[in-house]
Amino acid sequence: PRGAIGYTNLALVRMMQGDRDAAVDNARLALGRTNSDGAVAMAAGTVFEWAQLEDEAAFAYGLAVSRDPGLVQSPFWGQNPVRYNLRQRAVESS
């Protein structure tokens, strides 16, 4: 892929295939290719969360929240206890 969205999509596909290493690598590449796309950051955070990389997930979610503060109120955060705890860390890092 040439851009952040391509790497994001690849990361999500690799996550669905259960390929942790490839999913994480592509999520990192996606984050490295954007500085303004909150959707890319949220997707990368989801991959990191799935891979149990909570520090990276909190960082990515924090980027997303900094781009769109309204995300703080999203029901997304209540979907599981880990994500609920990551919400506070994301807010603090945004």
Contacts in CASP RR format, 6 or more apart in sequence:
PFRMAT RR
TARGET T0000
AUTHOR 0000-0000-0000
METHOD contacts of the structure
MODEL  1
PRGAIGYTNLALVRMMQGDRDAAVDNARLALGRTNSDGAVAMAAGTVFEW
AQLEDEAAFAYGLAVSRDPGLVQSPFWGQNPVRYNLRQRAVESS
1 7 0 8 1.000
1 9 0 8 1.000
1 10 0 8 1.000
1 29 0 8 1.000
3 30 0 8 1.000
3 33 0 8 1.000
3 34 0 8 1.000
4 30 0 8 1.000
4 31 0 8 1.000
4 32 0 8 1.000
4 33 0 8 1.000
4 34 0 8 1.000
4 37 0 8 1.000
4 40 0 8 1.000
5 30 0 8 1.000
5 37 0 8 1.000
5 40 0 8 1.000
6 30 0 8 1.000
7 26 0 8 1.000
7 27 0 8 1.000
7 29 0 8 1.000
7 30 0 8 1.000
7 33 0 8 1.000
8 26 0 8 1.000
8 27 0 8 1.000
8 30 0 8 1.000
8 39 0 8 1.000
8 40 0 8 1.000
8 43 0 8 1.000
8 44 0 8 1.000
10 22 0 8 1.000
10 26 0 8 1.000
11 22 0 8 1.000
11 23 0 8 1.000
11 24 0 8 1.000
11 25 0 8 1.000
11 26 0 8 1.000
11 27 0 8 1.000
11 29 0 8 1.000
11 30 0 8 1.000
11 43 0 8 1.000
11 44 0 8 1.000
11 47 0 8 1.000
12 23 0 8 1.000
12 43 0 8 1.000
12 46 0 8 1.000
12 47 0 8 1.000
14 22 0 8 1.000
14 23 0 8 1.000
14 26 0 8 1.000
15 23 0 8 1.000
15 46 0 8 1.000
15 47 0 8 1.000
15 50 0 8 1.000
15 51 0 8 1.000
20 51 0 8 1.000
23 47 0 8 1.000
23 50 0 8 1.000
23 51 0 8 1.000
24 47 0 8 1.000
24 48 0 8 1.000
24 51 0 8 1.000
24 53 0 8 1.000
24 56 0 8 1.000
26 47 0 8 1.000
27 43 0 8 1.000
27 44 0 8 1.000
27 45 0 8 1.000
27 47 0 8 1.000
27 48 0 8 1.000
27 60 0 8 1.000
28 44 0 8 1.000
28 56 0 8 1.000
30 40 0 8 1.000
30 43 0 8 1.000
30 44 0 8 1.000
31 40 0 8 1.000
31 41 0 8 1.000
31 44 0 8 1.000
31 60 0 8 1.000
31 63 0 8 1.000
34 40 0 8 1.000
34 41 0 8 1.000
36 67 0 8 1.000
37 67 0 8 1.000
38 63 0 8 1.000
38 64 0 8 1.000
38 67 0 8 1.000
38 68 0 8 1.000
39 64 0 8 1.000
41 60 0 8 1.000
41 61 0 8 1.000
41 62 0 8 1.000
41 63 0 8 1.000
41 64 0 8 1.000
41 67 0 8 1.000
42 60 0 8 1.000
42 61 0 8 1.000
42 64 0 8 1.000
42 71 0 8 1.000
42 76 0 8 1.000
44 60 0 8 1.000
45 56 0 8 1.000
45 57 0 8 1.000
45 60 0 8 1.000
45 61 0 8 1.000
45 64 0 8 1.000
46 57 0 8 1.000
48 54 0 8 1.000
48 56 0 8 1.000
48 57 0 8 1.000
48 60 0 8 1.000
49 57 0 8 1.000
49 82 0 8 1.000
49 83 0 8 1.000
49 86 0 8 1.000
54 82 0 8 1.000
54 86 0 8 1.000
54 89 0 8 1.000
57 86 0 8 1.000
58 86 0 8 1.000
58 89 0 8 1.000
58 90 0 8 1.000
58 93 0 8 1.000
59 93 0 8 1.000
61 86 0 8 1.000
61 87 0 8 1.000
61 89 0 8 1.000
61 90 0 8 1.000
62 89 0 8 1.000
62 90 0 8 1.000
62 91 0 8 1.000
62 93 0 8 1.000
62 94 0 8 1.000
63 94 0 8 1.000
64 71 0 8 1.000
64 90 0 8 1.000
65 71 0 8 1.000
65 72 0 8 1.000
65 90 0 8 1.000
65 91 0 8 1.000
65 94 0 8 1.000
66 94 0 8 1.000
69 94 0 8 1.000
72 87 0 8 1.000
72 91 0 8 1.000
76 83 0 8 1.000
77 83 0 8 1.000
77 84 0 8 1.000
77 86 0 8 1.000
77 87 0 8 1.000
78 84 0 8 1.000
78 87 0 8 1.000
END
